[in-house]
Amino acid sequence: REGGEDPPPPPPPGDAPAVTNLTLINADTDLPIAGYDPMPAGATLNLATLPTRKLNIRANVNSLTKSVIFGYDATDTFRKEATAPFALAGDASGNYTSWTPTTGAHTVRVTPYSTTSYSGTVGAIYSLAFTVIDQAGASKAPDAASDRLALDAVPLVFGIESAYPNPFTDRFEASFTVDRDQAVRIEVFDILGRQVELLHEGFLEAGVRHVFGMDGAGLAPGVFIVRAVGESTATQRVIIHAR
C-alpha cells in the first residue's frame, strides 16, 4: 500500500498467548470444584450448595502465556499475575487465596501476554459471565407421585407460607411461594430494622415451595422479621428468637 509497508498479518492462534478456560477453585483444598472445571459460560454458583464459600478462579492458559491481567465487573485491572497458576484472587505457590464473590451477576475478563511484564504479544481477551446466588434449602423437583401432587397444590400467591419453629433457638426455616416467576430478595431484620441475614437474592419459580433457613447462633433473644420483596409486593412475618 502507499506510504509504507503493509502491517504484518496477525499471528495464528497457535502462535499467540491464549486463555483456554477458567476453573473454579476450592481455596480450602486448592483443588478444582467438580462441575466447574472448566466453568461453563453463564454458570450459576450457589454459595449455599458449593463445598465451600472460600473460592478462587484460575485462568488456564497455553504455553506461550507468561502473564495475565484479570478484569472483574467494572474494574479493568482487578489483578495482575505473572506467575502460574494465574488466579483471580492470587495465590502463594499454588496455595490459593480465599475469595467469596457477592451475590448477583459478574463477568471475569482475562488478557494474556507473552512476557512476564504484561507486554509483548497480547492474546485475545477471554470473557466469562456468571451469576452468584445464596439459596440455602431450596426445594428440589419432586421425584415421586405424592411429591407431584404436593407440588401441584402449591398456591400461586406471593408470600411467606410458614416460619418454623416459632419461637426458635438454633435454627428456623421459612417457606415461600410466588405468584409468577420473578426475582425476589428475602432478608431477615431485627426489630431496629438492621439486616441480620440475606436468605435469598435471585430468581424464584412459581408453583414451587421454596424453603430457606437461618442459624440463630450469635443472635441475641428478640423479635426478627422476614421480608420478601418481589416485583411489586412485599410481605413480612415476625419470628421470635429465644434461648
C-alpha positions as CSV (number, residue, x, y, z in Angstrom):
1,R,0.0,0.0,0.0
2,E,1.1,3.6,-0.5
3,G,3.0,5.4,2.3
4,G,4.7,2.3,3.7
5,E,4.7,-1.4,4.0
6,D,1.7,-3.4,4.9
7,P,1.4,-4.4,8.6
8,P,2.3,-8.0,9.3
9,P,-0.6,-10.3,9.5
10,P,-1.8,-11.3,13.0
11,P,-0.2,-14.4,14.3
12,P,-2.3,-17.6,14.1
13,P,-4.0,-18.6,17.3
14,G,-1.3,-21.3,18.0
15,D,1.4,-18.7,17.9
16,A,-0.1,-16.3,20.4
17,P,-0.7,-16.4,24.2
18,A,-4.2,-17.6,24.9
19,V,-6.6,-18.3,27.7
20,T,-8.4,-21.6,27.1
21,N,-10.9,-21.6,30.0
22,L,-11.4,-20.8,33.7
23,T,-11.6,-23.2,36.7
24,L,-13.4,-22.6,40.0
25,I,-11.1,-23.4,42.8
26,N,-11.8,-24.6,46.4
27,A,-9.4,-22.4,48.4
28,D,-9.6,-24.8,51.3
29,T,-8.2,-27.7,49.4
30,D,-6.6,-25.8,46.4
31,L,-8.4,-28.2,44.1
32,P,-11.0,-27.6,41.3
33,I,-14.6,-27.9,42.3
34,A,-16.5,-30.6,40.5
35,G,-18.7,-29.3,37.7
36,Y,-16.8,-26.1,37.3
37,D,-13.6,-27.4,35.7
38,P,-13.9,-25.7,33.4
39,M,-16.6,-23.1,34.3
40,P,-19.3,-23.1,31.7
41,A,-20.5,-19.8,30.2
42,G,-23.4,-18.4,32.2
43,A,-22.7,-20.6,35.1
44,T,-24.7,-20.2,38.4
45,L,-22.7,-20.5,41.6
46,N,-24.9,-21.3,44.6
47,L,-22.8,-20.4,47.7
48,A,-25.2,-22.5,49.8
49,T,-24.5,-25.7,48.0
50,L,-20.9,-25.4,46.9
51,P,-18.5,-27.4,49.1
52,T,-17.0,-24.1,50.5
53,R,-17.6,-20.4,50.3
54,K,-13.8,-19.9,50.1
55,L,-13.2,-19.7,46.4
56,N,-10.9,-18.6,43.7
57,I,-10.8,-18.6,39.9
58,R,-7.9,-19.9,37.9
59,A,-7.2,-19.0,34.3
60,N,-6.0,-21.9,32.3
61,V,-3.6,-20.8,29.5
62,N,-1.4,-22.2,26.7
63,S,2.4,-22.5,27.0
64,L,3.0,-19.1,25.3
65,T,1.2,-17.2,28.1
66,K,3.6,-15.7,30.7
67,S,1.4,-13.2,32.5
68,V,-2.3,-12.2,32.6
69,I,-4.4,-9.2,33.7
70,F,-7.7,-10.0,35.2
71,G,-10.7,-7.7,34.8
72,Y,-13.7,-8.1,37.1
73,D,-17.0,-6.4,36.5
74,A,-16.4,-2.7,36.1
75,T,-12.7,-2.9,37.1
76,D,-10.5,-3.4,34.1
77,T,-7.3,-4.2,36.1
78,F,-8.6,-6.2,39.1
79,R,-5.3,-8.2,39.4
80,K,-2.1,-8.8,37.6
81,E,-0.5,-12.3,37.7
82,A,3.0,-13.0,36.3
83,T,3.5,-16.5,37.8
84,A,1.4,-19.6,37.2
85,P,-1.1,-20.6,38.5
86,F,-2.9,-17.4,37.3
87,A,-5.5,-16.8,40.0
88,L,-8.2,-14.1,40.2
89,A,-7.7,-13.6,43.9
90,G,-4.0,-14.5,44.0
91,D,-2.0,-17.4,45.5
92,A,1.2,-18.2,47.2
93,S,2.9,-21.0,45.2
94,G,-0.4,-22.7,44.5
95,N,-1.9,-22.0,47.9
96,Y,-5.0,-20.1,46.6
97,T,-6.1,-17.0,48.4
98,S,-9.7,-17.3,49.7
99,W,-12.3,-15.1,48.0
100,T,-16.1,-15.1,48.1
101,P,-18.0,-13.2,45.4
102,T,-21.1,-11.2,46.2
103,T,-24.5,-12.4,45.0
104,G,-25.5,-11.1,41.6
105,A,-24.2,-11.1,38.0
106,H,-20.5,-10.9,37.4
107,T,-18.0,-11.0,34.5
108,V,-14.4,-12.1,34.5
109,R,-12.1,-10.9,31.7
110,V,-8.5,-12.3,31.2
111,T,-5.9,-10.8,28.9
112,P,-2.9,-13.0,28.2
113,Y,0.6,-11.7,27.5
114,S,3.7,-13.3,26.0
115,T,6.1,-11.8,28.6
116,T,6.1,-11.7,32.4
117,S,6.0,-7.8,32.3
118,Y,2.5,-7.7,30.7
119,S,3.8,-6.8,27.4
120,G,4.9,-8.4,24.1
121,T,2.3,-10.2,22.1
122,V,-1.2,-9.7,23.5
123,G,-3.7,-12.6,23.1
124,A,-7.4,-12.4,22.8
125,I,-9.4,-11.4,25.9
126,Y,-11.2,-14.3,27.4
127,S,-14.5,-13.3,29.0
128,L,-16.9,-15.3,31.0
129,A,-20.2,-14.2,32.7
130,F,-21.6,-16.0,35.7
131,T,-24.2,-15.5,38.4
132,V,-23.8,-16.0,42.2
133,I,-26.8,-16.9,44.4
134,D,-27.1,-18.0,48.0
135,Q,-30.1,-20.3,48.1
136,A,-29.9,-22.5,51.1
137,G,-32.5,-25.3,51.4
138,A,-34.2,-24.5,48.1
139,S,-36.9,-27.0,47.1
140,K,-35.9,-29.7,44.7
141,A,-38.1,-31.1,41.9
142,P,-40.4,-33.9,43.1
143,D,-39.3,-37.5,42.3
144,A,-42.5,-39.3,43.3
145,A,-46.2,-39.2,42.5
146,S,-47.0,-38.0,46.0
147,D,-44.5,-35.2,45.7
148,R,-46.0,-34.2,42.4
149,L,-49.4,-33.9,44.0
150,A,-48.0,-31.7,46.7
151,L,-46.3,-29.5,44.0
152,D,-49.5,-29.1,42.1
153,A,-51.2,-27.9,45.2
154,V,-48.7,-25.1,45.8
155,P,-50.7,-21.8,45.6
156,L,-49.8,-19.2,43.1
157,V,-49.5,-16.4,45.6
158,F,-46.6,-14.2,46.7
159,G,-46.0,-14.7,50.4
160,I,-44.4,-16.4,53.3
161,E,-46.3,-19.6,54.0
162,S,-44.7,-20.5,57.3
163,A,-41.8,-20.0,59.5
164,Y,-40.9,-22.8,61.9
165,P,-40.2,-23.4,64.7
166,N,-41.5,-20.2,66.2
167,P,-40.1,-19.5,68.7
168,F,-36.7,-20.9,67.6
169,T,-33.4,-21.3,69.3
170,D,-30.7,-22.6,66.9
171,R,-32.3,-22.5,63.5
172,F,-35.6,-21.7,61.7
173,E,-36.8,-22.4,58.2
174,A,-39.3,-20.4,56.2
175,S,-41.2,-21.4,53.1
176,F,-42.1,-19.0,50.3
177,T,-44.3,-19.1,47.2
178,V,-44.6,-16.6,44.3
179,D,-47.5,-15.8,42.1
180,R,-45.3,-15.8,38.9
181,D,-41.7,-16.4,38.0
182,Q,-39.7,-13.4,39.2
183,A,-36.6,-12.1,41.0
184,V,-37.0,-12.0,44.8
185,R,-34.9,-10.6,47.7
186,I,-35.6,-12.3,51.1
187,E,-34.0,-10.7,54.2
188,V,-34.2,-11.0,57.9
189,F,-34.1,-7.8,60.1
190,D,-34.0,-7.2,63.8
191,I,-36.6,-5.0,65.4
192,L,-34.4,-1.9,64.8
193,G,-34.5,-2.5,61.1
194,R,-30.9,-3.8,60.8
195,Q,-30.3,-6.6,58.3
196,V,-29.0,-9.7,60.1
197,E,-29.2,-12.2,57.1
198,L,-29.8,-12.3,53.4
199,L,-31.7,-15.5,52.8
200,H,-32.0,-15.3,49.0
201,E,-31.5,-12.9,46.2
202,G,-32.4,-14.1,42.7
203,F,-34.9,-15.9,40.6
204,L,-37.8,-17.9,42.1
205,E,-40.1,-20.1,40.1
206,A,-43.9,-20.0,40.6
207,G,-45.6,-23.2,41.5
208,V,-42.8,-24.4,43.8
209,R,-42.5,-24.2,47.5
210,H,-39.1,-22.6,48.3
211,V,-37.6,-23.2,51.7
212,F,-34.7,-21.2,53.2
213,G,-33.1,-21.5,56.6
214,M,-31.1,-19.4,59.0
215,D,-28.9,-20.2,62.0
216,G,-29.6,-18.3,65.2
217,A,-26.1,-18.7,66.6
218,G,-24.8,-15.4,67.8
219,L,-28.1,-13.7,67.8
220,A,-29.5,-12.1,71.0
221,P,-33.0,-13.1,72.0
222,G,-35.7,-10.9,70.4
223,V,-38.0,-10.3,67.6
224,F,-36.9,-10.8,64.0
225,I,-38.7,-10.0,60.8
226,V,-38.5,-11.9,57.5
227,R,-39.3,-9.8,54.5
228,A,-39.7,-10.9,50.9
229,V,-39.6,-8.3,48.2
230,G,-40.6,-9.1,44.6
231,E,-41.5,-7.2,41.5
232,S,-44.1,-5.1,43.3
233,T,-45.1,-6.9,46.5
234,A,-43.5,-7.2,49.9
235,T,-44.7,-9.3,52.9
236,Q,-43.5,-9.7,56.5
237,R,-43.6,-12.2,59.2
238,V,-42.4,-12.0,62.8
239,I,-40.0,-14.6,64.1
240,I,-39.2,-14.9,67.8
241,H,-35.7,-15.9,68.8
242,A,-35.4,-17.3,72.3
243,R,-32.7,-19.1,74.3
